[in-house]
Amino acid sequence: MKVKSVSAIAVEIPLRKTFGGSRYNVASRCTIITRIETDQGLISEVYNGDNRQHQKELVAIIEDELGPLVVGEEIFAIERIWQKMFRTAEWNRDRKLVMEAIACVDSALWDLIGKAAGLNVCRLLGGYRSEIPIISIGGYYENGKTLADLGREMEWLKAHGIGGCKVKVGGLSPEADAERVAAARAGAGDDFVIAVDANRGWSVADATRFARLVERWDIAWFEEPCHWHDDAFGMAEVRRRTPIPINAGQSEATSHGVRRLLAEGAVDIVNFDASEAGGITEWRRVAAMCGVSGVRLAHHEEPQIAMQMLSAVPHGICVECFADPERDPIWDGMIVNRPPIANGVIQVPQGAGFGLELNWDLIGRYRLN
């Protein structure tokens, strides 16, 4: 079965309010839908990523550069296809953008492989379980948001079946953000996962001070605590100073970057993002390295693919979504057959490939091309 055509659709949905992390603000939700058709009529149906600045460039790379390399290839030759695409990142350019485009095509190919085999991607990758814990990303900085509001946000998430929340920190002083974490824990209760994410917001000293302030509240992990320019060394140092597990990997463009984190002893958990760094094929390499290193796996956002991948291996711990529809109208409305969430767990779709049926009315309203 061979690839007949490759196309991409960019989608952008404006948000009704702005959500802030330590070093960024989000005012829209974006994604890329990659459609690959085979000579036997199979069509992929999967979306990837949240690049809010380079949608047109991604579509151009997928259709004009990667598509011609893929057309005519057997869909099962996944490693050969990946190596052909990866060579487009060798010359001097925005390589991370190329890796995002490769991720879109690679994920669509895995969807087709599953459809051709009549199996979901989870079973193709290992089939370890059929459900997985799910948490939400939340606790954003918002104008007028109080500590009481933060506590009520945790109560809302819990009432809607979500098992935990990754709270944004790193935008204030360690002491002020520790107060926010305390409010989140108070609102959630003890039987709720609380993780924290600084998005590379602090120095080693500030990250350590914050960690020691919040250790008492049973923090599941401390994500990307240290500034980008020396993050592996910095995280390793913070890891030595606190019992809170350290999580990173989403900012790496390849599996080689994760190898660097493992070699530095910088992480307990890796959240490598298959939608931004080469797709499921490259993620498999990360999963294998982490498995033999005794390091657990999470995933940066993208639950529509992450639940298939992380449920396939024994060291996958949970997926994360944006449970608030105002933060992510795509997760809320893009998937017609989105699986149920209850008691902090999501059921992994058992349909072939990623098992997704997309809402083409929504896509039609917000497509950019």
C-alpha positions as CSV (number, residue, x, y, z in Angstrom):
1,M,0.0,0.0,0.0
2,K,1.6,3.2,-1.2
3,V,1.2,6.9,-0.4
4,K,-0.8,8.7,-3.2
5,S,-1.1,12.2,-1.9
6,V,-0.1,14.5,1.1
7,S,-1.9,17.7,2.1
8,A,-2.2,19.8,5.2
9,I,-4.9,22.1,6.8
10,A,-4.0,24.8,9.2
11,V,-6.6,25.6,11.9
12,E,-6.6,28.6,14.3
13,I,-9.4,29.3,16.8
14,P,-9.2,32.7,18.6
15,L,-9.7,32.4,22.4
16,R,-12.1,34.6,24.3
17,K,-9.4,35.5,26.9
18,T,-5.7,35.3,27.3
19,F,-3.9,32.6,29.3
20,G,-0.5,33.3,30.7
21,G,2.5,31.1,31.6
22,S,5.8,32.3,33.1
23,R,7.2,33.6,29.8
24,Y,4.3,33.6,27.3
25,N,0.7,34.3,26.7
26,V,-1.9,32.3,24.7
27,A,-4.7,34.0,22.8
28,S,-5.5,31.3,20.2
29,R,-5.5,27.5,19.7
30,C,-3.9,26.2,16.6
31,T,-3.2,22.9,15.0
32,I,-2.3,21.1,11.7
33,I,-4.4,18.4,10.2
34,T,-2.3,16.2,7.9
35,R,-4.3,14.2,5.3
36,I,-2.4,11.4,3.5
37,E,-4.3,9.2,1.0
38,T,-3.1,5.8,-0.1
39,D,-3.5,4.1,-3.5
40,Q,-6.1,1.8,-1.8
41,G,-8.3,4.6,-0.6
42,L,-7.2,4.8,3.1
43,I,-7.1,8.4,4.5
44,S,-5.4,9.6,7.6
45,E,-7.4,11.7,10.1
46,V,-5.2,13.1,12.8
47,Y,-4.1,16.5,14.0
48,N,-0.8,17.7,15.7
49,G,0.7,20.6,17.5
50,D,-0.1,24.1,18.6
51,N,2.3,26.3,16.7
52,R,0.7,29.8,16.9
53,Q,3.1,31.7,14.6
54,H,4.2,29.5,11.7
55,Q,1.1,27.8,10.4
56,K,1.6,28.7,6.7
57,E,5.3,27.7,6.8
58,L,4.4,24.3,8.3
59,V,1.8,23.7,5.5
60,A,4.4,24.7,2.9
61,I,7.0,22.3,4.3
62,I,4.6,19.4,4.5
63,E,3.1,19.9,1.0
64,D,6.1,21.2,-1.0
65,E,9.1,19.5,0.6
66,L,8.0,16.4,2.5
67,G,5.1,15.4,0.4
68,P,7.2,14.7,-2.8
69,L,9.5,12.6,-0.7
70,V,6.7,10.5,0.7
71,V,4.4,10.0,-2.4
72,G,5.0,6.5,-3.9
73,E,6.5,5.1,-0.7
74,E,5.1,2.0,1.1
75,I,3.3,3.2,4.2
76,F,4.9,0.4,6.3
77,A,8.5,1.7,5.4
78,I,8.2,4.1,8.3
79,E,11.9,4.3,9.2
80,R,13.0,4.8,5.6
81,I,10.4,7.5,5.1
82,W,11.5,9.2,8.3
83,Q,15.1,9.2,7.3
84,K,14.3,10.7,4.0
85,M,12.3,13.5,5.6
86,F,14.9,14.1,8.3
87,R,17.5,15.0,5.7
88,T,15.5,18.1,4.9
89,A,16.6,19.5,8.4
90,E,20.3,19.2,7.6
91,W,20.8,22.5,5.8
92,N,20.8,25.8,7.6
93,R,17.2,26.7,8.5
94,D,14.7,26.6,11.3
95,R,15.2,22.9,12.1
96,K,12.6,22.8,14.9
97,L,10.0,23.9,12.4
98,V,11.1,21.1,10.1
99,M,10.8,18.6,12.9
100,E,7.2,19.8,13.6
101,A,6.4,19.2,9.9
102,I,8.0,15.8,10.0
103,A,5.9,15.0,13.1
104,C,2.7,15.8,11.3
105,V,3.5,13.5,8.3
106,D,4.8,10.8,10.6
107,S,1.8,10.8,12.8
108,A,-0.5,10.6,9.8
109,L,1.5,7.6,8.5
110,W,1.1,5.8,11.9
111,D,-2.6,6.4,11.6
112,L,-2.6,4.8,8.2
113,I,-0.5,1.8,9.3
114,G,-3.0,1.2,12.1
115,K,-5.9,1.4,9.7
116,A,-4.2,-0.9,7.3
117,A,-3.5,-3.4,10.1
118,G,-6.9,-3.0,11.8
119,L,-5.2,-2.1,15.1
120,N,-4.9,1.0,17.2
121,V,-1.6,2.8,17.5
122,C,-1.3,1.7,21.2
123,R,-1.3,-2.0,20.1
124,L,1.2,-1.3,17.3
125,L,3.6,0.3,19.9
126,G,3.2,-2.3,22.7
127,G,-0.4,-2.5,23.9
128,Y,0.4,-2.3,27.6
129,R,-3.0,-1.0,28.7
130,S,-6.3,0.2,27.4
131,E,-6.8,3.2,29.7
132,I,-4.5,5.8,31.3
133,P,-4.7,8.6,33.9
134,I,-5.4,12.1,32.6
135,I,-4.7,15.5,34.1
136,S,-5.3,19.0,32.9
137,I,-2.9,21.9,32.3
138,G,-4.3,24.9,34.2
139,G,-3.6,27.4,37.0
140,Y,-2.7,30.0,34.4
141,Y,-1.9,33.6,35.2
142,E,-5.0,35.6,34.3
143,N,-6.0,39.2,35.0
144,G,-8.0,39.4,38.2
145,K,-7.6,35.8,39.1
146,T,-7.4,35.3,42.8
147,L,-6.1,32.5,45.0
148,A,-9.8,31.6,45.7
149,D,-10.4,31.4,42.0
150,L,-7.5,29.0,41.6
151,G,-8.9,26.7,44.3
152,R,-12.3,26.8,42.6
153,E,-10.6,25.9,39.3
154,M,-9.2,22.7,40.9
155,E,-12.7,21.9,42.3
156,W,-14.2,22.2,38.8
157,L,-11.5,20.0,37.2
158,K,-12.1,17.3,39.9
159,A,-15.9,17.5,39.4
160,H,-15.4,16.9,35.7
161,G,-13.5,13.7,36.2
162,I,-10.0,15.0,35.7
163,G,-7.4,13.4,38.0
164,G,-5.0,16.3,38.5
165,C,-3.7,19.6,37.3
166,K,-0.3,21.0,36.2
167,V,-0.2,24.5,37.7
168,K,1.7,27.3,36.0
169,V,4.5,28.8,38.1
170,G,7.7,30.7,37.4
171,G,6.1,34.0,36.6
172,L,6.2,35.4,40.1
173,S,8.6,35.1,43.0
174,P,9.0,31.6,44.5
175,E,7.1,32.7,47.6
176,A,4.1,34.1,45.6
177,D,3.9,31.1,43.4
178,A,4.1,28.8,46.4
179,E,1.0,30.5,47.7
180,R,-0.7,29.7,44.4
181,V,0.2,26.1,44.7
182,A,-1.1,26.0,48.3
183,A,-4.4,27.4,47.1
184,A,-4.6,24.8,44.3
185,R,-3.9,21.9,46.8
186,A,-6.5,23.3,49.2
187,G,-9.1,23.5,46.4
188,A,-8.3,20.0,45.1
189,G,-7.9,18.0,48.3
190,D,-5.3,15.3,48.9
191,D,-6.6,12.8,46.3
192,F,-5.7,14.9,43.3
193,V,-2.5,15.1,41.4
194,I,-0.8,18.5,41.6
195,A,2.3,19.2,39.4
196,V,4.0,22.5,38.7
197,D,5.4,23.9,35.5
198,A,7.9,26.9,35.4
199,N,8.4,26.8,31.7
200,R,12.2,27.5,32.2
201,G,11.3,30.5,34.4
202,W,13.8,30.4,37.2
203,S,17.5,30.3,38.2
204,V,18.7,27.3,40.1
205,A,18.5,29.3,43.4
206,D,14.9,30.4,42.9
207,A,13.8,27.0,41.6
208,T,15.4,25.4,44.7
209,R,13.8,27.9,47.0
210,F,10.3,27.3,45.4
211,A,10.8,23.5,45.6
212,R,11.5,23.6,49.3
213,L,8.4,25.8,49.9
214,V,6.0,23.4,48.1
215,E,7.5,20.0,49.0
216,R,4.9,19.6,51.8
217,W,2.0,19.5,49.3
218,D,2.9,16.2,47.6
219,I,3.9,17.6,44.2
220,A,3.9,15.0,41.4
221,W,6.7,16.8,39.4
222,F,8.4,20.1,38.9
223,E,8.6,20.8,35.2
224,E,11.3,22.7,33.4
225,P,12.4,24.7,36.5
226,C,15.5,26.4,35.0
227,H,16.4,29.0,32.4
228,W,16.9,27.6,28.9
229,H,20.5,28.5,28.3
230,D,21.9,25.9,30.8
231,D,18.8,23.9,31.6
232,A,20.2,20.4,31.8
233,F,22.9,21.3,34.3
234,G,20.5,23.5,36.2
235,M,17.8,20.8,36.4
236,A,20.3,18.3,37.6
237,E,21.3,20.6,40.4
238,V,17.7,21.3,41.4
239,R,17.1,17.5,41.3
240,R,19.9,17.0,43.8
241,R,18.3,19.5,46.1
242,T,14.7,18.4,46.3
243,P,12.8,15.1,46.4
244,I,10.2,16.4,43.9
245,P,10.7,14.6,40.6
246,I,12.0,16.8,37.8
247,N,10.2,16.6,34.4
248,A,11.5,18.0,31.0
249,G,11.9,17.1,27.4
250,Q,9.1,19.1,25.6
251,S,11.6,21.7,24.4
252,E,13.9,19.2,22.7
253,A,13.7,18.9,19.0
254,T,15.1,15.4,18.7
255,S,15.7,12.3,20.7
256,H,19.4,13.3,20.9
257,G,18.3,16.2,23.2
258,V,16.7,13.8,25.5
259,R,19.9,11.7,25.6
260,R,21.6,14.8,26.8
261,L,19.1,15.2,29.7
262,L,19.5,11.6,30.7
263,A,23.3,11.8,30.6
264,E,23.3,14.8,32.9
265,G,21.0,13.1,35.4
266,A,18.6,16.0,35.0
267,V,15.2,14.2,34.9
268,D,13.0,11.7,36.6
269,I,10.3,12.1,33.9
270,V,10.5,13.0,30.2
271,N,7.7,14.7,28.4
272,F,9.1,14.7,24.9
273,D,6.4,16.0,22.5
274,A,5.9,13.8,19.4
275,S,3.9,16.6,17.8
276,E,6.8,19.0,17.8
277,A,9.9,16.7,17.5
278,G,9.6,14.2,14.7
279,G,6.5,12.2,15.4
280,I,5.8,8.8,16.8
281,T,8.9,7.3,15.1
282,E,11.3,9.6,16.9
283,W,9.2,9.2,20.1
284,R,9.8,5.5,20.0
285,R,13.6,6.2,20.4
286,V,12.9,8.4,23.4
287,A,10.6,5.8,25.0
288,A,13.3,3.1,24.6
289,M,16.1,5.3,26.1
290,C,13.9,6.2,29.1
291,G,12.8,2.6,29.6
292,V,16.3,1.3,30.0
293,S,17.3,4.3,32.1
294,G,14.5,3.9,34.6
295,V,12.9,7.2,33.7
296,R,9.2,7.6,33.4
297,L,7.3,9.1,30.4
298,A,4.7,11.9,30.2
299,H,3.9,13.9,27.1
300,H,3.5,17.6,26.5
301,E,-0.2,18.2,25.7
302,E,-1.7,16.5,22.6
303,P,-3.8,13.9,24.3
304,Q,-5.3,12.8,21.0
305,I,-2.0,11.0,20.1
306,A,-0.4,10.8,23.6
307,M,-3.0,8.5,25.1
308,Q,-2.2,5.9,22.4
309,M,1.6,6.2,22.9
310,L,1.9,6.4,26.6
311,S,-0.6,3.6,27.2
312,A,1.5,1.4,25.0
313,V,4.5,1.2,27.4
314,P,4.8,0.3,31.1
315,H,6.6,3.6,32.0
316,G,4.0,5.9,30.7
317,I,2.3,7.7,33.6
318,C,-0.4,10.0,32.4
319,V,-1.6,12.3,29.6
320,E,-2.5,15.9,29.9
321,C,-5.2,18.0,28.3
322,F,-6.6,21.5,28.5
323,A,-9.9,20.6,30.2
324,D,-11.2,24.1,30.1
325,P,-13.0,24.6,26.8
326,E,-12.1,28.3,26.7
327,R,-8.4,27.3,26.7
328,D,-8.7,24.5,24.2
329,P,-11.8,24.5,21.9
330,I,-10.0,21.9,19.7
331,W,-9.9,19.2,22.4
332,D,-13.4,20.2,23.3
333,G,-14.9,20.1,19.8
334,M,-12.6,18.7,17.2
335,I,-13.0,15.0,18.0
336,V,-16.6,13.7,17.3
337,N,-15.9,10.4,19.1
338,R,-13.7,11.6,22.0
339,P,-13.5,8.8,24.6
340,P,-15.0,9.2,28.0
341,I,-13.1,10.6,31.0
342,A,-14.2,9.5,34.5
343,N,-12.4,9.2,37.9
344,G,-9.2,10.7,36.5
345,V,-8.9,8.1,33.7
346,I,-9.4,8.3,29.9
347,Q,-10.3,5.2,27.8
348,V,-7.9,4.7,24.9
349,P,-9.8,4.6,21.6
350,Q,-9.8,1.1,20.1
351,G,-10.5,2.1,16.6
352,A,-7.9,1.5,13.9
353,G,-5.0,4.0,13.9
354,F,-5.6,6.8,16.3
355,G,-9.3,6.0,16.2
356,L,-10.3,9.7,15.7
357,E,-13.3,11.0,13.8
358,L,-12.8,14.8,13.2
359,N,-15.4,17.5,13.3
360,W,-15.2,18.8,9.7
361,D,-17.8,21.5,10.4
362,L,-15.5,23.0,13.0
363,I,-12.5,22.6,10.7
364,G,-14.3,24.4,7.9
365,R,-15.1,27.4,10.1
366,Y,-11.5,27.9,11.4
367,R,-9.2,26.6,8.6
368,L,-6.6,29.1,7.4
369,N,-5.9,27.5,4.0
